Amino acid sequence: MEKALGVKRTMALGLTTVVLATGLALIIAEILLRVLNPAMSYAYMPYEVHVSHFRKSSFLPSELRPNNRSRFKMLEFDTTVITNSMGLRDNEVDFSKPRVLCMGDSFTFGFGVENDETFCSILEQLFQGKYDFLNAGFADGFSPDTYALWLSKYRKDISPKGLIVCISENDLDEVNSNFWIKADKVMTLEDQGLPDRIEKKGFIVTEDGAGLREGVIAKLPPSMRRLLKRSYLIAFLRDRLLHDIDWSMWAYQPRGKQPQQDAKFIRSLELLRHASGDRLTGFYLIPSLGQTGPSRTHSMVIEFAARYGVPVFSNYRDFSKADYFPLDVHFNRAGHLKAARYLHRALSLSGF
């Protein structure tokens, strides 16, 4: 009996020693990495993150929480996101003025700037309050197909005078990563009409309002996710080991030939034009950092717009590094101001 107890004590002591030694080694590794600060890709860099402005949607991959005020902090900024009763990052809709709906993704939403620093808000100021420019960025999803479905639900409620649709270079990939669902079946390009809902595989919205890639990390409590995101050791291991195997929403993208992908993107623009009720004021081509000419996505938009006589606004030559966050490459305050001033001139010249 005593011999058996001695063996158990020895095993317990050994296990405790291993656990303590492992914990100490991890702490030392964390401290060393913080001191050495090795170079890492932006996607894996450690920082304190706060994201809680999303919620699940019945017909889109996500939407913004209505009547919400929350902190939005990432590596290069610390801002506040405020939404109205419709879930728009804006004040309440002013029905006493003509309304102009700005549709788009993170650039329109104002990734990294305050509510009143987005180009939508600045446009309203430049027009001296003549119009109510409504920021639907992120509330309407991520790409032209989700904008179309969102617009079909809310156009009559808002009754906009015009719509400015902002197109990002990655919208082609975004559209082709989406699944269009109608009557609980995946639609094909031959199927007519709008889908009932749009799903993005590999993307989930957590209970605390974060939009994340589906995986183990996304299922952890918010406090644990924030702790892991601040760890240099976790960041270093992810950066060095997971580049080739890290799951993302793009892993679920249907593999099709380029003509099929282009056709789906054009179809999304058709759906958007139809949902707008011919109120498209124009497409604004969001300039990417270092862009010197129209991208493949932008070229398709230009061709589509010409077919229907819709104006295209583009000023990529005006932008420089100073107009973007250095790592995140979204518009900073200067970029939003530059976009707003350009759109103000373009709209004014067009007789808007």
N, C-alpha and C positions, 0 to 999 in steps of 0.2 A: 504493500500500500504506500509506504513512504517513498519507495523507489518510483512508483507511478506518479506521485505528487511532485517528486523532484524533477521528473521528465517534463511534466506540464509547466512547472515554474520555469524551467530552462527554455522551453519553447515560447512561453509568454514573454520572457525576458528578451529572447532573441527577436521575436516579432516586434516588440516595443522598440528595441534598438534599431531594427531595420526601418520602422516607420519614422522614428525621430531623425535617423541619419538621412533618410530620403527627404524629409521635410526641411532639414537644415541645408541639404544640398540644393534644393529648389530655391530656398531663400537666398543663399549665396549666389546662385545663378541669376536670380532676379536683380540683386544688387549690382552684380558685375555688369549685366546688360544695361542697366540704367546709367552706370558710370561710362561704359564704353559707347553706348548709344549707336549701335551699328545701323547702317543704311538699310531701310526696308521700303517695300512698295507701299504706296499710299493706302491701298485697300487693307493692309494688315497693320499699319502703324498704330501704336497704343495711344489712346487718349480717352478722356472722360466724355461719354456720349449720352445725350438726352433726346429721345425721339418719342413723342406720344400723341401726335396730332392725327394719326390715321385711325380708321375703324373699318370693319368688314362691311361690304356692300352686297346687296341682293342681286346686283346685275353687273357690277364692275369688279376688277381685282381688288380695289380699295377705294375709299373716299375719305374726305376730311371730316373730322368730328364737328358737328354744328355747335354753335354757342360755346366755343372752346377757347381757352387761353392757356398756352403751355410753353415750356422752355424747349428750344431746339438748339442743341449744342453739339458741335463736332470739333474737329481738330483746329479749324481756322476761324471759327465764329461761335458766338453765343448770342442767340436772338430769341425773340418771342413771337409765337404764331397765334394770331387772333382770328377767329372765324365768326361769321354771322349765322343767323338761324337757318340759312340754306346750305351751310357748310362751305361757303366761299371765304377765301382769305381776304376779307373786305368788310366795310361797314354794311349796314343794312341797305337793301336796294332802295334807291330814291326814285319812286315812280312819278315824281313831279318833273323829271328830266328825261330826255332821250337817253336810252341805255345802250352802251357798246360793250359787248361781251368779249373779253380776251381769253382765248382758249389755248391750252398748252400744258406742258409738263413742268419739270422742276425749274426751268428758266423763267417761265411765266409766274409760277408760284412765288419765286424769289428765294431760291435756295441760298441761305447765308445772309440775307438782308432783312430788315424790319418791314412791317406791312407798308409803311408810308414811303419806303425806298424802292419798291418794285416799279418797273417801268409803267405798269398799269396805273398805279397811284400817281406817278409823276405826270403821266399823260393827262390825267384829270386836272392836275394843277396847271399844266401848260395851256389847256383849253379854258382855263379860268372858271372851272365848274360848270361849263355849258352842258357837258355830257357827264353821265355817271358811267365811268369805265369800271366794269366789274371783272375782278380777277378770279377766273375759274381754274387756274393752274392747279393740278393735282386733284382738285375736287372732281374734275372730269376724266380722271385716269391718267394714262401715260402716253397715248398715241392717237392718231386720227380716228381709228375705229371706235375707241372708247369715247372720244369726244362726240362722235356721231350718236352713239347710243345715249349718252348723258343728255345731249341736246334734244333728242326726241322726247325725253321725259320732262324737261324743264323749259323748253323754248316758249311755250304758251304762258307759263307763269311769269317769265321775265319779259317776254315780248320785246326783244332787243331791236334797236334801229339798225344795228350792224354787228358784224362779227369779225374780229381779227384772229386768225388761226395761226399760231406760232408753230413752225415745223423745225424740229431738231434733226441733226444728221443721223442720229441713231433710230429715228422713227421707223425706218424700213425694217430693222431688226426687231423692234418692239412689236410691230404689227404681226410679224411672222412668228413671234414667240407666243402670240395669243391664240386661244381656241374660241371660236364663235359657236355658241350653243343655241340651238332652237328646238323646242319641243324635246329637250333632254338629249339631243343628238348633235354631234359635231357637224357644222355646216361645211359644205364645199363651195367653191366659187360659182358653181352652177345654181346653187340655191338662191332664191330671190328674197329680197327684203332684209330688214335688220335682224340681227340675232336677238334672242330674249336676254341673254347675258354673255359676258366675255370673261374667260378665265385665263389666268397666267400660271401655268404649272411651275412649281418650284419656288413660288412666292406666297408668303402668308402674312397676315396681320395678327399680331399678338394681342392678348387681352389688354395690355397696357398701352396699345396704340402705336407700336413700332411696325414698320414694314420691312420684313427680313427675308433672306433666302431660307428656304425650308431646310431644317437640319436639327441636330442635337442642340446647338447653341440657342436656337430660336425657342426651344421648349423649356429653357431654364427660367427661373424667376428673374424679374428685371434687375434686382440688386446683384445677382450672380452674374448676369450678362455684362453689367457695367464693370464689375470687378475684373472679369476675364478680359474685357476690352482694354482695361488700363494696364494689364500685365505685359511687361516687356518680354518675358519668357514665352508666354503664349503667342505673342505677336511674332517673335523671332522664329519659333517653331513653325507657325503657319506660313510665314513668308518663305522659309527655306524648304519646307516639305510638301506644302499643299498646292503649289502653283499648278501642277498638272492634274490633280485629282479633286480639287475643291469643287463641290457641287454648286451650281448656280441655276437661275431660272433659264439660262440659255441652254443648259443641258437638255431641256425638254423641247427645244425648238424643233418643229417638224423639219426634217431634212428634205428639201425640195430643190429643184433646179432654179437658176436665177430667173428665168421667165415666169415661173410660177410665183416666186417671191415678189417680183415686180407687179404681177397681176393682182396679187392680194393687197398690195399697198395702194395701187390705183383704185381698186374696189373700195378700199376704206375711204379714199377721198371722194368717191362717188356717193357713198353713204352719207358722208359729212355734208356734201353739197345739197343732197336731197333733204336731210334733216334741218338744214339751215333755212329752208323755205326761200332760197335765192336771196338771202340777206348777207352773203359773204362780202365783207368790205375788202378783204384781201388776205393773202398769206404773208406772214413775216418769216423769212428764212433766218433762223437763229444762227449767227456766225460762230463757228468753232475756232478755238485758239489756233492761229497760224494758217487759217484758211485763205487760199489765194484764188479760188474759183468755185463754181457750183459743184457740190458733191453729187454722187449718184442719186441720193434721195432728193436733193434740191432740184436736180435737173428734171426729175419726173414731175415734181410739183410745178415747175415752170411750164413744162409742156401741157400738163393738165389744165393749169390756169388759163393758158393762151386759148385752149379749146373752148372755154366757156366765158372768155372775156373778163376774168377775175384778176385784179391787180396783184402783182407780186412785189413785196417790199424787201430789199436786200441791201445791206451796207457793210458787208464783211471787210471791205478794204479800210473802213474807219477804225477798226478795232486793233488793239495791240495787247501785249502781255499785261500792261497796267490795268486793263479792264476786266481781268479775271482773277479769281483766287489762285495763288501760285500752284497749289497741289490739286485742289478740287476742280479747277477750270470751269466753274460756273461764273456768271457775271458777278462782280462785286458791285459796290455802290456806283463807282464810276461807269461800269458797263451798263447798268440799268439806266443811268442818266443819259448816256450816249444813245442807247436804244430809244428812249422816250423822245429825246430831241429830234432824232431822225424821223420817227414815226409821226411826230407832231408836224414836221415840215411836209412829209409825204402826204399825209391826210389833208392838210390845209391846201396844198397844191391841187389835190384831186377834187377839191370843192366840197369836202366833207363838212 
